Amino acid sequence: MARLRRDTHTAYSESAALRLRAAWLYYNQGLTQKDVAEKIGVSRTTVVRMLDEALKRSEVQIWINEGIADCVELAVRLEKAYGLDEAVVVPAADNAEATAKSVGLALGQFLTEAIPDDCTVGVGWGRTLTASLASFRPARRERVKVVSLLGGVVEAHHINPIEYTWQLASQLGAECYLFLAPLLVDSRETKRSLIEKCGLKTLFDLAENMDIAVVSCGDIGPRASSLSRDFIARQELDELIAAGCVCDTMCNFLDAEGHTIDHPIRHRVMSIDLDTVKKARHIVLVSGGAHRAPAIRATIRRIGCNTLITDEGAAQAMLRLAETSAAA
């Protein structure tokens, strides 16, 4: 499952974004129709239809419309620089909330057509993932399981991971497995007891064989909008930053190279271990904003990534990081 195929899902396969991507790869990158089909995960017949439609709509003339072409070019460059199967880049927005919304909408479109029957889907949480529900319109699937990958928060909130998991599963008609535990507990012993004695081991067992893992990541620092800042004591946050933390992925805290920060909080977080997430057959990473580029890079280094969904600002910053790393 290195690449999710979408042969039977014509609504997404023939959408403007994918159609223009096919046109870019065929006309600007010189790929054959067969290569384009393999690259974007559709049949060659679908590629022929999309290219024909692009011509009829005058989307392909001497050039592809500049703004869209920039996003497609960035996506192609990201794939090459980071070894991705697929990158989806949306136009930059004015602020963090707008970025989360636009990137989330792209995720919703992707998941609408990418989740097949007989599939186990693990999901994280965050503003961006929650925003995906606005564009998530799947057909009902058979024998699908949706598994929450981390605990929740006590107060009712639109970004509660339990609520996101439940809504995603409900729209799919899928079995839903909720991580019914606090996001943070008081000790390693409490965490172990909840897993082994309170029924949470089922989640960990299911996570060992995920077909798709959908995760986001946040940055840690003065400008950070990571949700962890709302739930972690200021002293602990300062200690993490002092230890080199640049990234929060499912409340797992990473340095710039993707290594887990050795801090006591790691033993109190109720989440599936990133080593387990890494085993998923297809990893979808979703995050946007130029300031999050180091966090996205760290997450890719830690767990890998098949499909990256992000925005122009993050894409450009990630390419600069890759160039700097190559020159070092």
N, C-alpha and C positions, 0 to 999 in steps of 0.2 A: 504493500500500500504506500509505496514511495510517492506516488502521485494519485490524488483523488480524481477519478474520472467522472465526467458529467454528460456522457453521451445521450442519456435519455431525458435530460433536463433542458429542453429547448428554451424555456423562459430565460434562464441565466445564460446559456450558451450563446444566445443571440442578442443579449443585452448590449447596449452601446459600449460599455467599458471593455467587454471581452471581444466584441467585434473590432474595435479600434486597436486592441492589442494584437489581434490576429493580423490586421492590416499592417501594423507597424513591423511586426516580425517578418512578414512576407515581402513587403515592398522596401522597407528601410534596412532590414538586417539580412535580406537575401536568403531566408530560409525557404525550403520547399514546402508545399502544402502538407506533405506527410510530416515534416519536421515540426511545422506549426501545430499540427494536430496533436502530436506527442507532447509538445511543450506546454500547451494550455489544457490538455486533458479532454479533448473531444475527438470525434471521428473526422476523417478527412472530408467526408461528405458535408459535415457541418462547417468545416473551414471554407470549402468552396462556396457554400450558401452565404456565409458571413462576408466573404470578400466581395461577392456579387452585390449583396445588400449595401456594403460600404460604398461601392461605386454608384449605385442607384441613388443613395442619399447625398452624394457629392462630398462624402467625408474623405474620400481619397481622390485627390486631383494631382497636382504636382507635389503637394506636401500635405501632411495631416495637420489639422488645426493646432496652432502653436501651444496653447495651454494644455490640451490633452496630450499632445506629443511629448511635452516635457515630463509629464507623470509616467508615461509609458517608458520613455528612455531611462528615467531614474529607476523604474522597476527592473528593467533589463540589466542595468549596471549593478543594482543590489544583488540580483540573482548570481551574477558572476563573481562579485566581490566576496559574498558570504556563503556561496555554495548552496543557495536555496533552490528548491524546486519551482517556487513561484513567489512573486512579490506583487502586491497590489498597493499602489500609491495613489492617494487622493489629494486634491488641491489643499494647500495650506489654509488654515482658518485664522481668525483674528485673536483668539484667546483659548485657554485650556479647555473650557467647557465646550466651545464650538468645535475644537479639534476632536475631543472625545466623541462628540455627536457624529461628526462626519466619518471618522474612522470606524465607529461603531455601526453606522448604517452600512458601510462596505462589508463589515463582518456579517451582518444579518443577511445580506444578499448572498454572500459566499456560503454560509451555513444552510440557507434555504435549499440550495441545490447540491451541497456536498455531502450531506449525511444520508447514507444509504440504509437499506434494511440490514438486519443482523449486525448491529454495530453498538459498541460501547463507547460513549462519549464522556470524557471527564472535563469538567469546567471549573475555572477559577472564578474571580470576581473583579469588580472595579467599575468605574463610571463608563468606560468604553464598552465593556461587555454588556452592561445593562442597556446602553444605547442601542445595541444590536437588535433588541426586541422590537423596535419600531419598524424594522424592515424584514424581520424574520417571518416568512410566510410559507412554511413547508407543507408538502403533502403529508398525510398521515403515513407513518412508517411502521414496519412490522419488526418485532423482536429487537427493539432498540432500548438500551439502558442509558440513562443520563445520571452521572455520578458527580456529586459535589466534591471538590478536591481540598476544601479547607473549611474550618469551623466558621461560625457566624457571630453576630453581635446580639446583645439582649434586646436593645430597643428596635422597634419597627423602623425600617429605613429602606429607601428604594435601592440602595446599593448592597443590601444584605445578600450574601452569596447564596443562602438557602432559598430566598425568594427568586433569585435569578435561575437557579437550578430547577425549581419547581415550574416556573413559567415556560422555560425551554422544553422541559419534558412534556408539559401539558399540551403545547402546540404540536408536538410530534406524536402525541398519543403513546409516549414511551413510559417504561418503568422508571421510577425516580428514586434515587438513593441519596438521602440527605445526611449531611455531616452534622448531626445533632450534638454539637459541643461548642463551648466558647472558643473564640479565635485564640485566646491566650489563657493558659491555666497557671496555677501558682508554682508548680514544680514538675520535674521529670517523672516523679512517682505518680502524680495525678494523671499525667498524660498516659503513662503506661497502663494504669488501671482503667481509664476510660476506653482505651483501645481493646484491651484484653478481656475486660469483665463487663463492659456495658454495651456490647453489640456493634462497636465501630469497626471491628476487624473485617467485617464483610466489605466495607468500603475499600480497605487496603488490599483485600484480595482481588476485587474487581479492577482496581487501579493497576494491578500487575499486568493486565491484558487489555489495555485500552487500544481501541482502533484510532480514535481521534482525541487529542488533548488540546483544549482551547484555554490559553493562559494570557494574561497581561502582565505588565511590569511597570513599576514606578521608580522615580528617582528619589534619592535621599540627599537632602541638602537645604540651603536657605530658600531656594525657589521651589522646593518640592511640593507637589500636590498629591503625593502618595497617600492613600487612605490610612496607611499604617501610622502616620503622624497623629491621627486622631485617637489611636488606641494604645500607643506606647508612651511610657513615661519619658519626659524630656531628658532626664539624665541618661536613660538607656539609649535614646536616639543620639545624644551627643557622643556617647561611648562608641556606638556603631560607626558614626562618621569619623571619629578619631582613629578607628581601626582600619579605615580605608573603604568603608561601605559606599557604593554608588548606586545600589540597586535593591529594590524590594520586589521579589517575584514570589507571589503567594506567601508573603510574610517569611520568606527565606531571604536572608540578607547576603549580598554578594559584593566582592570587590571588582575592580575594573576588568580583571582577567576571568571573572566567573567563579572564583573560589568562594566557598561559604565562609563568612566571617565567624571566627571562633569566639562566640559570646554566649553567656548563659541563656539568653533568650531563645536561642535555637532549640533548646530542649523543652521549652514551654509552649511553642507554637503548635496548634492543632491543625496540621495540614499533611497531605501526602508528601513524602520526601521527593525532592527533585530527581534523585537517582531513579525513582520509580516512574516519574513523569517522563523522563528521558527514554524509557522503554516503549512509549506509545508509538504505534505504527505511523501516525501522521501528527505532527505537532504544528498547531496554528498559534502564532504569536501576534498579539495585537497591542499596539501602543503608538502614540503619536506625540509630536512636539520635539523641536530641535534639542531642547535641554534633556530629553530622555534618551538621546542617542547612546550615551555610554551605558545606560541601563539595558537598552535593547541589545547592544553588542555583548554585554556581560551575560545576559540570559541565553543568547545564542551559543556563546562559548560553554555555558553550563549544561544546557539540555539539548542543544541543537534546534533546528527549525526547518520545517518543510515549506510552510506558507507563512509569509510575513505580510501583515496588513498595517500600513502606516501612512504618514502624510509626507508632503514634500519637504518640510523643514527637517524632520527626523531623517528622511532618506538622504538629503544633502549632507547633513552632519555625520551620518554613518559612513558615507563614502569618504569624507575627509578623514575620519578616524582610520578607515582601512588604508588610505594612502599614506598616512603618517606611520602606521604600523609597518607597512611594506618598506618604507624608506629607512626605518630605524635599524 
